[in-house]
Amino acid sequence: MARRDIDLTSEVKRLWRGFLIDLNVQDTLAIFGKKARITSYQHDDETVHEAWEESRTIVSCNEADFVRYILGHSKRDSGKRCQDCWGLLIVPSNSIVRNRLIRKVKNGIRIGGDIIPWSLIAFANLCVSLHADGTVNVRKFRRCEYCKRDNPIESEWYDNLPELGSRRT
C-alpha cells in the first residue's frame, strides 16, 4: 500500500461511521455489530442520501437500484462540496450464503496483495459485490473533483479497478 493510503486510512477511520443496512438484508445487522444500523427509509434513493449524510457504507442485495441512485447522487458534483457516497456492499439474497460471505470480509477485502479496510473502501467509494460462489468483484465509482484534487488515492490497486457508470449525463 502506498504511503498516502496509510496516511489517509487514519483520517478516514475518524470520518467513516460504519454500515447502513438496507431493509432487505436487515438480518445482517448482528454480523456487523456496533459499526452498523438499519436504514430509516423504505426507498432506496432516500437510503443513499441517508448514507451520504452519515458517512456510511450501504449494505444491500439490490445492486441495480443502489448503483443507479449512487450515480445520481454523485452527479450533483459542484467541485466545491463532495457529493460522493461512502461505498456499497452488495450481498447475495440467500441469507445463509450472505451471512457466511460477510464474515469472510468483515474486516476488509483483499485487492492484489493488500487487505483494504472498510474505512478506506468507503472513502474510495467502492462497490464490492459478494457472489454466492465466493468470488468478490470490486469496482469504483468516479470520485468528485474535490476529492480527486484534495485527497487523491495514489495507489496501483485503486487505479486498476474498473469504473462504474459516469458522473455526467
C-alpha positions in Angstrom: 0.0 0.0 0.0 1.3 3.5 -0.9 2.3 5.8 2.0 -0.5 8.2 1.1 -3.0 5.4 1.6 -1.7 4.7 5.0 -1.9 8.4 6.0 -5.5 8.6 4.6 -6.5 5.5 6.5 -6.1 7.1 9.9 -8.0 10.2 8.8 -10.8 8.2 7.1 -11.2 5.9 10.1 -12.2 9.0 12.1 -14.8 10.1 9.4 -16.3 6.8 8.4 -19.2 5.8 10.6 -19.8 2.2 9.6 -22.5 0.4 7.6 -26.1 1.3 6.8 -28.1 -1.9 6.3 -30.9 -1.9 3.7 -34.2 -3.3 4.9 -34.0 -6.2 2.5 -30.9 -7.6 4.4 -31.6 -6.3 7.9 -30.8 -9.8 9.3 -27.1 -9.0 8.7 -27.1 -6.3 11.4 -25.8 -8.7 14.1 -22.8 -9.7 11.9 -21.7 -6.1 11.6 -22.3 -5.2 15.3 -21.8 -1.7 16.7 -20.5 -0.3 13.4 -23.9 -0.7 11.7 -27.5 0.3 11.8 -30.6 -0.3 9.7 -31.8 2.4 7.4 -34.7 4.6 8.5 -36.2 4.7 4.9 -38.0 2.3 2.7 -37.0 3.9 -0.6 -33.5 3.2 -1.9 -32.9 6.8 -3.1 -33.6 8.1 0.5 -31.2 5.4 1.9 -28.5 6.7 -0.4 -28.9 10.2 0.9 -29.0 9.0 4.5 -25.8 7.0 4.0 -24.1 10.0 2.4 -25.2 12.3 5.3 -23.9 9.9 7.9 -20.7 8.7 6.1 -21.8 5.1 6.0 -21.4 2.2 3.5 -24.7 0.8 2.2 -25.2 -3.0 2.5 -27.9 -4.4 0.2 -28.7 -7.2 -2.2 -30.3 -4.7 -4.6 -27.3 -3.8 -6.8 -29.1 -2.2 -9.8 -31.1 0.3 -7.9 -28.4 1.3 -5.5 -25.8 1.8 -8.2 -28.3 3.9 -10.2 -29.1 6.1 -7.1 -25.5 6.5 -6.0 -24.6 7.6 -9.6 -27.4 10.0 -9.5 -26.4 11.4 -6.1 -22.8 11.9 -7.3 -23.9 13.9 -10.4 -24.7 16.8 -8.0 -20.9 17.5 -8.0 -20.2 21.2 -7.8 -16.5 20.8 -7.3 -16.9 22.7 -4.0 -18.6 20.1 -1.8 -18.2 16.4 -2.1 -21.4 14.5 -3.0 -19.7 11.1 -3.2 -21.2 8.3 -1.2 -19.2 6.0 1.1 -19.4 2.8 -0.9 -21.7 -0.1 -1.5 -21.5 -3.7 -0.4 -23.7 -6.0 -2.5 -24.5 -9.3 -0.9 -26.3 -12.4 -2.1 -30.1 -12.6 -1.5 -29.8 -16.0 0.1 -29.3 -15.3 3.8 -27.2 -18.4 4.6 -24.8 -17.7 1.8 -24.8 -14.0 2.6 -24.0 -14.4 6.2 -21.2 -16.8 5.5 -19.6 -14.5 3.0 -19.9 -11.3 5.0 -18.0 -13.0 7.9 -15.1 -13.6 5.5 -14.8 -9.9 4.5 -15.9 -8.3 7.8 -12.5 -6.6 8.3 -11.8 -5.7 4.7 -11.1 -7.2 1.3 -8.0 -8.4 -0.5 -7.1 -6.4 -3.6 -3.8 -7.5 -5.0 -1.6 -8.3 -2.1 -3.2 -5.8 0.3 -6.1 -6.1 2.7 -8.1 -2.9 2.2 -10.1 -2.0 5.4 -13.7 -0.9 5.1 -12.9 2.6 6.1 -10.7 3.0 3.0 -13.1 1.1 0.8 -15.8 3.6 1.9 -13.5 6.7 1.4 -12.6 5.4 -2.1 -16.4 4.9 -2.8 -16.0 1.4 -4.0 -18.7 -1.1 -4.9 -17.9 -4.5 -3.5 -20.1 -7.4 -4.7 -20.0 -10.8 -2.9 -21.1 -13.6 -5.1 -22.6 -16.9 -4.0 -19.6 -18.8 -5.4 -17.3 -16.9 -3.0 -15.9 -14.5 -5.6 -15.6 -10.8 -4.8 -16.0 -8.2 -7.5 -14.6 -4.7 -6.8 -15.4 -1.6 -8.9 -15.1 2.1 -8.2 -17.5 5.0 -8.6 -15.8 8.0 -10.1 -14.7 10.4 -7.4 -15.7 14.1 -7.3 -13.3 16.8 -8.4 -12.9 18.0 -4.8 -11.8 14.6 -3.6 -9.5 13.9 -6.6 -7.8 17.3 -6.0 -7.6 17.4 -2.2 -7.5 13.7 -1.3 -6.1 11.7 -4.2 -5.8 7.9 -3.9 -2.3 7.3 -5.4 -2.3 3.6 -5.5 -2.0 1.0 -8.2 -4.7 -1.2 -6.7 -7.1 1.7 -7.0 -6.1 2.9 -10.5 -6.6 -0.6 -11.9 -10.2 -1.0 -10.7 -13.0 -0.8 -13.3 -15.2 2.2 -13.0 -19.0 2.2 -12.7 -21.1 4.5 -14.8 -20.3 8.1 -15.3 -20.9 11.3 -13.4 -22.3 13.3 -16.3 -25.5 12.6 -18.2 
